[in-house]
Amino acid sequence: MHYRHILFDLDGTLTDPREGITRSVQYALARLGIDEPDLQALEHFIGPPLLQCFMQTYGFSEERAWQAVGHYRERFAALGLYENRLFAGVGELLQLLQEQGRSLYIATSKPTLYAVEIARHFDLARHFRRIYGSELDGTRSDKAELIGHLLAREGLAADSALMIGDRKHDLIGARRNGLAAAAVGYGFGSAAELRAETPTHHFQTLAELHRAFLACAAP
């Protein structure tokens, strides 16, 4: 775990956005005449790019999926992004990494506009050098593209960085850019999903992740 630069996914890794995302998806579907009373059935929307998830789950055309995304954002921007909570121990982990002299970044498929506000609201922003997300038009919603953009903008060597995330998209994005990846099991990716991507490290709990860094000297 001697990595100088640490990239964190946001949803399912730093925060639990379950309520805000699923209720906003439910709202979007209702606006399109689809009744989905089971919020748990919408949890697979947490992590992947939203547009593709609407298309794959409901067979929407790209045009209709963009309509769904627009309705989703109506609710999410006003309410959903605050229906969220930090996972217990996140603040202590980020403080440790900073004290060890590591540079921290957020790398999320969520639009930067929302990611920045969430980080501000939950007092996370002070820990990170910069927050990288997608654009509202979908640019860089693909995790591999996003991580590549981050590395280029920050001038980071791939072998000096670690991507931490809870879904396969985080692990695939890291691998395609030559980064080591740490999968965390407390988020929304199943154990089978994460194992299939053969991450460099796999931590079932946030406490395990914290202990792994605590055992390492500063890079």
C-alpha positions as CSV (number, residue, x, y, z in Angstrom):
1,M,0.0,0.0,0.0
2,H,2.9,2.3,-0.6
3,Y,1.1,4.5,-3.1
4,R,1.7,8.2,-3.2
5,H,-1.6,9.1,-4.9
6,I,-5.0,7.7,-3.9
7,L,-8.0,8.0,-6.1
8,F,-11.4,7.4,-4.4
9,D,-14.7,6.6,-6.0
10,L,-17.5,8.5,-4.3
11,D,-20.8,6.6,-4.2
12,G,-20.4,3.4,-2.3
13,T,-16.8,4.1,-1.3
14,L,-16.9,7.3,0.7
15,T,-20.6,7.8,1.0
16,D,-23.8,5.7,1.1
17,P,-26.1,7.5,-1.5
18,R,-28.7,4.7,-1.5
19,E,-31.7,6.8,-0.6
20,G,-31.0,9.8,-2.8
21,I,-30.2,7.9,-5.9
22,T,-32.9,5.3,-5.7
23,R,-35.6,7.9,-4.9
24,S,-34.5,10.1,-7.8
25,V,-34.5,7.1,-10.2
26,Q,-38.0,6.2,-8.9
27,Y,-39.1,9.8,-9.5
28,A,-37.7,9.8,-13.1
29,L,-39.4,6.6,-13.9
30,A,-42.7,7.9,-12.6
31,R,-42.4,11.0,-14.8
32,L,-42.1,8.5,-17.7
33,G,-45.1,6.5,-16.6
34,I,-43.2,3.6,-15.0
35,D,-44.2,2.6,-11.5
36,E,-41.3,1.1,-9.4
37,P,-42.3,0.9,-5.7
38,D,-39.3,-1.2,-4.7
39,L,-36.3,1.0,-4.1
40,Q,-34.0,-1.9,-3.5
41,A,-34.6,-3.0,-7.1
42,L,-33.0,0.3,-8.2
43,E,-29.8,0.0,-6.2
44,H,-27.9,-1.3,-9.3
45,F,-28.1,2.4,-10.5
46,I,-25.5,3.2,-7.9
47,G,-22.1,3.4,-9.5
48,P,-22.6,2.9,-13.3
49,P,-23.1,5.8,-15.7
50,L,-26.8,6.8,-15.3
51,L,-27.6,7.1,-19.0
52,Q,-26.4,3.6,-19.9
53,C,-28.2,2.1,-16.8
54,F,-31.5,3.5,-17.9
55,M,-31.0,2.1,-21.4
56,Q,-29.9,-1.3,-20.3
57,T,-32.5,-1.7,-17.6
58,Y,-35.5,-0.5,-19.4
59,G,-34.6,-0.8,-23.0
60,F,-34.8,3.0,-23.5
61,S,-33.5,4.6,-26.6
62,E,-30.8,7.1,-26.0
63,E,-33.2,10.0,-26.4
64,R,-35.7,8.5,-23.9
65,A,-32.8,7.7,-21.5
66,W,-31.7,11.3,-21.6
67,Q,-35.2,12.3,-20.7
68,A,-35.0,10.0,-17.7
69,V,-31.7,11.5,-16.7
70,G,-33.2,15.0,-16.9
71,H,-36.1,14.0,-14.7
72,Y,-33.6,12.3,-12.3
73,R,-31.6,15.5,-12.0
74,E,-34.7,17.6,-11.2
75,R,-35.0,15.7,-8.0
76,F,-31.4,14.8,-7.3
77,A,-30.1,18.4,-7.5
78,A,-32.7,19.7,-5.1
79,L,-33.0,16.7,-2.7
80,G,-31.2,13.6,-3.6
81,L,-27.6,14.6,-3.2
82,Y,-28.3,15.5,0.4
83,E,-30.1,12.1,1.1
84,N,-26.7,10.6,1.6
85,R,-24.3,9.8,4.5
86,L,-20.6,9.2,5.1
87,F,-19.6,5.7,5.8
88,A,-18.4,5.5,9.4
89,G,-14.6,5.9,9.6
90,V,-14.2,7.8,6.3
91,G,-13.1,11.0,8.0
92,E,-10.5,9.2,10.1
93,L,-9.1,7.3,7.0
94,L,-8.8,10.5,4.9
95,Q,-7.0,12.3,7.8
96,L,-4.6,9.4,8.2
97,L,-3.7,9.4,4.5
98,Q,-3.1,13.2,4.5
99,E,-0.9,12.9,7.6
100,Q,1.1,10.2,5.7
101,G,1.7,12.8,2.9
102,R,-0.4,11.1,0.2
103,S,-2.3,13.2,-2.3
104,L,-6.0,12.4,-2.5
105,Y,-8.4,12.7,-5.4
106,I,-12.1,11.8,-6.0
107,A,-12.7,10.1,-9.3
108,T,-16.5,9.6,-9.9
109,S,-18.8,9.0,-12.8
110,K,-21.2,11.4,-11.1
111,P,-21.2,14.9,-12.7
112,T,-18.5,17.1,-11.1
113,L,-21.2,19.7,-10.3
114,Y,-22.9,17.2,-7.9
115,A,-19.7,15.6,-6.6
116,V,-18.3,19.0,-5.6
117,E,-21.5,19.9,-3.7
118,I,-21.6,16.6,-1.9
119,A,-18.0,16.9,-0.9
120,R,-18.6,20.4,0.4
121,H,-21.8,19.5,2.2
122,F,-20.2,16.6,4.0
123,D,-16.9,18.4,4.7
124,L,-14.9,16.1,2.5
125,A,-13.5,18.7,0.1
126,R,-10.7,19.8,2.4
127,H,-9.1,16.4,2.2
128,F,-8.8,16.3,-1.6
129,R,-6.5,18.1,-4.0
130,R,-9.2,18.0,-6.7
131,I,-12.5,16.3,-7.5
132,Y,-12.9,14.8,-10.9
133,G,-16.3,13.8,-12.3
134,S,-18.2,13.7,-15.6
135,E,-19.8,16.5,-17.5
136,L,-23.6,16.9,-17.6
137,D,-23.5,15.9,-21.3
138,G,-22.0,12.5,-20.4
139,T,-18.4,13.3,-21.2
140,R,-16.0,11.2,-19.1
141,S,-18.8,9.2,-17.5
142,D,-16.8,6.1,-18.5
143,K,-14.4,5.4,-15.6
144,A,-11.4,4.5,-17.7
145,E,-11.7,7.7,-19.6
146,L,-12.1,9.7,-16.4
147,I,-9.1,8.1,-14.7
148,G,-7.0,8.7,-17.8
149,H,-8.1,12.4,-17.8
150,L,-7.2,12.7,-14.1
151,L,-3.7,11.2,-14.6
152,A,-3.0,13.5,-17.5
153,R,-4.2,16.6,-15.9
154,E,-2.4,16.0,-12.6
155,G,0.8,14.5,-14.3
156,L,0.6,11.4,-12.2
157,A,2.5,8.2,-13.0
158,A,0.2,5.2,-13.1
159,D,2.5,3.1,-10.9
160,S,2.4,5.7,-8.1
161,A,-1.4,5.7,-7.8
162,L,-4.2,3.4,-6.4
163,M,-7.8,3.5,-7.3
164,I,-10.3,2.5,-4.6
165,G,-13.8,1.6,-5.4
166,D,-16.8,-0.6,-4.8
167,R,-17.9,-1.5,-8.4
168,K,-16.3,-3.3,-11.3
169,H,-16.2,0.0,-13.3
170,D,-13.6,1.3,-10.8
171,L,-11.5,-1.8,-11.2
172,I,-11.8,-1.9,-15.0
173,G,-11.0,1.8,-15.3
174,A,-7.9,1.4,-13.1
175,R,-6.6,-1.6,-15.0
176,R,-7.0,0.0,-18.4
177,N,-4.9,2.9,-17.2
178,G,-2.2,0.7,-15.6
179,L,-3.2,1.5,-11.9
180,A,-3.4,-0.8,-9.0
181,A,-6.9,-1.2,-7.7
182,A,-8.4,-1.8,-4.3
183,A,-11.9,-3.2,-4.2
184,V,-14.1,-2.5,-1.1
185,G,-16.8,-4.9,-0.1
186,Y,-18.9,-2.6,2.0
187,G,-20.4,-0.7,-1.0
188,F,-22.7,-1.9,-3.8
189,G,-20.7,-4.3,-5.8
190,S,-21.2,-8.0,-5.1
191,A,-18.3,-10.1,-4.0
192,A,-18.5,-12.1,-7.3
193,E,-18.5,-8.8,-9.3
194,L,-15.4,-7.6,-7.6
195,R,-13.5,-10.9,-7.6
196,A,-14.1,-11.3,-11.3
197,E,-11.9,-8.2,-12.0
198,T,-9.0,-9.6,-9.9
199,P,-8.2,-6.4,-8.0
200,T,-4.7,-5.8,-6.6
201,H,-6.2,-5.5,-3.1
202,H,-9.6,-6.5,-1.7
203,F,-10.9,-5.2,1.6
204,Q,-14.2,-6.3,3.0
205,T,-14.6,-3.4,5.4
206,L,-13.5,0.1,5.7
207,A,-11.7,-0.8,9.0
208,E,-9.6,-3.3,7.0
209,L,-8.7,-0.7,4.5
210,H,-7.7,1.7,7.3
211,R,-5.5,-0.9,9.0
212,A,-3.8,-1.6,5.7
213,F,-2.7,2.0,5.3
214,L,-1.9,2.3,9.0
215,A,0.6,-0.5,8.7
216,C,2.4,1.3,5.8
217,A,5.0,4.0,6.2
218,A,4.4,7.2,4.4
219,P,5.3,6.9,0.7
